[in-house]
Amino acid sequence: MISLDNYFRIYPRIVKADTKVMLTLEPRFSDWLLPEGDYKFTHYSTNYSSKEEYKNLEVKRDGNRFYIEGFFEGEQEHIIYLEVGNRTISFSLYSVKEDLLYRTPYKGDMHIHTYYSDGVESPSYVACACRKIGLDFLAITDHRKYFPSIEAIETFKDLDLGFKLFPGEEVHPPNNPIHIVNFGGKFSINELFEKDRETYDRDVSEIEEGLKNEVPDIPERYQLASSIWCFNKIREGEGLGIFAHPFWRVKDGYYISERLLDLLYDRIPFDAVEIVGGYHMHELISNNLQIVSYYEKSNGRNIPVVGVTDAHGCETGSLFGWYYTVVFSPSLELKDIIESIKSGYSVGVESIPGREARVYGSLRLTLFTQFLIREIFPVHDKICEDEGKAMMRYITGEFREDPFSYKKELEDFYKLYWKR
C-alpha cells in the first residue's frame, strides 16, 4: 500500500461530522501527470457506518485534479482507497463534532529547565529548540525561579512568531516534598513564601486547622494544606496549577507518600496532573504507575491531564521531545489554553524515539490525536522546525528573515487542512 501524501495534496483532512464534504486531490508537483484510465475510489469508516450509501463517493476529474464528495458519518477516521490499474493507494481524513472542529490542536511543554536551575542551556536556546521539534507553546519552569521564563519571553518579544512563550516556575513549598508547576501565572509563588514566610505559615496553619475533622494528625495533613495554599495562589495569578510527576522515584521510595497522593486525588486542589513525562528509559515504570493511578483514583472524574518532558537539557539525548501535551483550544492565547485544559480538551503524549506514540486522556481525544500524529503533525512540525531555526539565527546574530513568514504559513496550513 502506498500513501498518497508524498506525491499528492489532499484537503481538507479535518471535516465536520455527519455532513457532505468536497475533498480535493491534486499533485504536489507541477510536472506530475495523472495517467488516463479508470479510477476506483472506495470509502471506509474505521469505527462504524450505519448506512451503505455512506460508502458512496461522487468523483469528478478536472485535468490533473480530482474532486471527491462524500458523507462522513460520526466522529472517526475515514480511509479512502484509490485503485488504478494494479496499484492501490490510500489517504485518510477525520470527521469531528462542531466543538472540536473549531479548536486547533496545539503542542506544548509546561515543565522544562534551563541553566538557571539544573538545566544545561539558556532560556532563549531552550525556546528555539522546542520550536524546532514542533511545539506551539512553552513555559520554562526552573526550580524556585520565575524570571527565566520571563527572560525567554523578553528575548523574542519583538518578533511576530507563531510560537507562544508563557511564564512559569516549579514550586517547592517549605516543609512539603511535593513539586508543583505554576504554568502561566502572573506572579511567582516561590517568591511569596521566600519573601514573607510568616504569612505563608499562618495561612497554611489555618487551612490545616480546617482539615482536622477530615484528616488525622499525620504529616500528610500539613503537606495537603501547603499544597492547597500553592494551588490557590496559582489560581489567584490566573495560572494553571499542575501536580508534577506523582510517581517520581528517589533513592528507595517515591517522592511523596501514597497517603498524600490519595488526599490530593480525593480533593483535587490542582488543575491538571502530569500523566506522563520526565522519566528516562530506566524509569518508564513510573509513567505506567502514573497512568494506572490516574484512571483508578479519578473514579470516573474527568481530571485534566498533561504530558511534559521535565527535560534538563535539549541536547542530552534523553527526555527532550519525548513527552508533550496536545491542547485543543480556540486560540494560542494563554487564557484559551488554560481554559481548554481545565475543560478537558487536552491529552498527554509519550513519544519516545523508536517506539510508537502513546496518547493518554479521553478516548475521543486519544483517537483524534493518534490520527493527527500520523497524518497532520509531520507537516505542521516541518513549518515549526523552520521557524525554530530562524529563532536560533536571531539569538546568534545571524538573523536574515524580516519579517518572519512562518506564522502565516501555519495559518494557511490550518485553513487548508481544516474545513471550518
N, C-alpha and C positions, 0 to 999 in steps of 0.2 A: 504494500500500500504506500502510495506517495502522497505527501502533503502538498497542497496547492500553494501554501504560504510562501515558499521560496521563489515561486515564479509568477504568482498572481496576487492581486489585491482583492480582497473580498470585504465588502462593507454594506451595511453596518454589521457588527458582531454581537452587540447587546441591544435587544429589542423588547418592546412591551409585550407581556404575555397575553394570550387569548386575542390576538389581533392579526390581521393580514399585513404582511410587510414585504416590500420590494427590496431585494438584495441585488447588488451589482458585483459582477466578477469580471475583472479586466487584467491584462498582462501588466506586470511591473515594468517591463522593458519595451521601449518603442519599436524595437525590431523583432519582437516576438509575435509570430503569426499563428493563429489557431488553425489547425488543419480543418479542411472541409470534411463533412461526413455526418453520421448520426451520433448525437449525444444523448445519453440517457441519464436523467437526474432522478435520484431516489432519496426521500426524506424519512429519517428515523428519529424518534424521540427516545431519550435514554431512560426516562422514568416511567412514562405512561403516555398512551394515546388512545383516547376512548372512542374515536370515530375514524373509520377507514379513510374518509375523504381528507382528513388532516394530512395524510401522507402525500397527497397530490400536490404537484408543483406546476405552476404555469411559467413556461420558459420562452423568452424571446431573444433572438440573436440580432445584434446590430453591429455588423462588421466584426471587430475584434473584441466585442463586449457582449456578455450575457446579462439579461435582466431576469431574475428569478423571484417569482411571487409565491408565497406560501402562508399558511395559517400556523402559528406557533403557539401551541396549547401549553398552558401551565407554566410554572417556574422550573425550568430544567434546561439541560443541554440538548441541542438538536444537531444531528450529523447528516450532512448531505453528501451522498456518493455520486460521483460523476464517472460514468463508463463511456469510454471512447475507444473503439477498436478492441484490442485485447488488454487494455490498461484500465485500472480503476483507481481513481484518486478521490480524496475527500477533504471536506472542511467542516468546521463546527461553528455554531453560534449559540447564544444563551438568551432565553426569554425570562424576564423578571417582572415582578409586580411593580406597580407605579411607584411605591415608596422607595424601592431600591433603584429603579430606573433613574431617578433624579438625585441619586447620591453617587459620587465618584469614589472609587477605591484608592485611597492614599496610603502609601507605605511609610512607616516611620519607626524610629528608635527613641525610646524615652528613658534610657538608662545606659550611659556610656561615660567614660572618664578621660581626662587629659593629664598633662604633666603637672597640673596644679594640685593634684592629689596623688594617685598612684598609677596614672597612665603614662604614656610614652610621648605623645605629640601635643602640639599646641591646639587650642580650641579651633582656630581657623583651619588647621590641617585636618582635624577630625571632621569638620563640616564638609570640606571638599571631598574627602574620602567617602563620606556617607552618601553624598550626591552621586559620586561616580558609580556606586553599586546599586543605584536605583531608588534611594529613599526620597520621599517628598517632603518630609519634615523631620526635625531632630531637636531634642533638648539635651544639652550637655549637663550631666548630673554628678559633678565631683563631690567627693566626701566632704561634708561640712562646709562646702563653698558654693555660693550662688553666683559670684562675679564672673567665673569663667564662661558661663552661658551667656552673660551679658556682653563679654568681650567678643564672643563669636558673632553675636547679633550686630554689634557696632562695626566689626570688620567689613561686613557686606551690606551695610545699611544704604549705601549709595547705588547699589545695583538692583535692577528690576528682575529679580530671579523668579523662577518657577518653583523654588525651594524655600521652605519656611524654617526659620530658626526660632525656638521659643526658650524662655527662661526655665531653669531647673536646678535641682540640687538633690543630693542624697542626704537625708536627715538622720541624725544619730542622737536621739533624746537621752538625757542623762539617766543613768541607772536603769536603762532599758535596752536589752540586746537587739530589739527589732530594728530593721533598716526600712526606711520609708522614702519613697520618691515623691518629691514635690515637682510635678510637671505643670509648667505654665503659670505658677503663682506669681503675684505681683511683688512679693517681698520674700526675704529669706526666713525660713523657720528656724534654722540653726542659730541665726543671729539673735533671735528673740530670747532664747534661754541663755545664750552666751553673754548677752549684754544685761539681761535682767533675770537672773536665776531665781531671785526671790519671788517674783510674780509667777514664774513657771511652777515653782514648788508649791506655792499657795493654791494655784488653780488646779494642779493635779491632785493635791490633797482633797480639795472639795469634790472633784469627780470621784475619787476613790471612796470618799465618805458615802456618796450616793450609791455605790456598788455593794456596800456591806451587807445588805439584806439578800443579795442575789449571789454574791461570790464569797467563798470562805476566806479566811485570813491566810492567804498563800502569796508568795512573791508575784505570781501572775496577776493578782488584783491590781497592784501598783503598776505593773507593766501595761495592763489593759488601759488603766486610767491615763497613763502617759501617752499611749498610742492614740486614744480618743482625742486628747488635747491637740496632738500634732495634726491629725486629720481634720479636726475642726478649724485649726489655724490655716491650713492649706485652702480650705473652702472659703475662709474669710478673704484670702488673697485671690480668689477666683481661679484657683488652680485645681488640678486633679490629684488626689491622694492615692498613691499606688502602694500596695502591700508587696514588698520586694522578696524574691526568692524564698518562699516558705520552707523549702526543704534543702537549704544550703547546709552542707555538712562541713563542720570544722573539727579537726582533731578526731575525737572518738564519738562525737554526737552532733545532732542538729543544732543550729544556732539559736533556735527558740524551742521551747517545750511544746509537746502536743497539747498540754492543758491551755497554753496561751493560744495556740492555733485554734482550738475548739472555741475558746471565748471570743476570738476575733470573728470566726465564721458564724457564731451564734448572733453577734450584734451587728456585724458588717459596718464598722465605722469607716472603712476605706471605700474608695470609689471604684477601684479596679484591683485585680490581683494578677501578678506575673504568673501565667500558667506554664510558660516555657521560657527558658533563656538563662544565660550566664554560666552554663556548665560546659566544661571541656569533655573530651571523649571518655575519659575515665570516670566522669561524674554524671553520665547521662541517666543513671538510675534516679537521680533527683528530679529530672523532668518527669519521669514515669510516676514518681510519687506525688508530684505536684498536680499532675493531671488527674490521677485517681482520687486524691484527697479533695480536689475541687469538685468533681462530679458527685462524690459521696457526701461531702459536708455542705454542698449547696442545697441539698434536699429539694431539688426542682426549682429553686430560685434562679432567676436569670442574672447572676452576678457578672458584671463586666470583666472581660479578660484582655490582657495584652501580652505580647511577646517582646522580649528585649535582649540585647546582647550582653549587657554589663561588661562590655569589652574594655580592656585597659591598654589597648594599642591596636592600631589599624593594620600594621604590617607584621604582626607577630605570627601569623599563620593559624591562629586559633581564635574562636569566638566571633571575630568581626565578620558581619554579614550572615552569621549562622541563624540568627533569630530576628524577627521583626513583627510589627503589628500592621495589620491592614484595617484601616478605619473607613467605613462607608459614610461619607459626610457630604452635605450640600456644598461645602467650600473648604478651602485650606486655611481658613481663618481659625485662630485658636479657640474662640468661643464655640464654633461649629464642631471642631474636632473633639473638644471636651464633652459637649452635649451629646454628640453621636456615640462616644464611648459609653457614657452614662446610660444612654438609651438602648444599649445592647448591640450597636452596629459596629462591632469590632471582633477580630479574631487574632489569635496568636499563631505565628508560623515558625516551624522548625525546619530549616533548610540547610542541613549540614552537607558540605561538599561530598559528592559521591553517593548520596542517599536520596531517595525520593522525598519530596517536600511533604510535611505533615501539618495539617491545619487543625486548630482547636477553637471551639466556640459552638454556636448553634449549628445544627445540621444544615439549615438553609444557607447560612453564610459560608460554611465549610465547603459545600458543594460548589457554590459560585466561585469561591476563592481558588479552589483547585483548577477550575476552568481558566481563571484569569492567569494563574501561574504558568499554565501550559500554553495558552493561546494569545494572551494580551500583554502581560508584563514584559516579555522579551523585547517587544517593540518599544514599549514605554521606557524600559531600562536603558536602551541604547541612546535615547534622547537625553536622559538624565546623565549618563556617562559623559556625553559631550559637554554638557553644562558643568559637570564636576571638574573636568579637565580645564575648562576655561576659568573656573574659580581658582584652581590651583595656579594657573598662569597669573591671575590677578594678584595673589598674595606673594608671588615670587618676583613681581615687577615686570613680567613678560606679557602683560595683558594686550591682546590685539583686537578683541571683539568690542565694538562700540556702535550701537548698543547690543546687548545680548539678544539673540533671536530664538533662544531655546524655549522660553516661556510661551511664545506664540506657536512654536512648533508643537508643544504639548497640547495647547488649546485646540489646535487644528486636528491633532490626533484624536482627542476626545470627541470632537464634533463628527469626525469621520466614522469612528467605531461605535458610537452610541446613537441610537435612533430615538431622540427625545422630542 
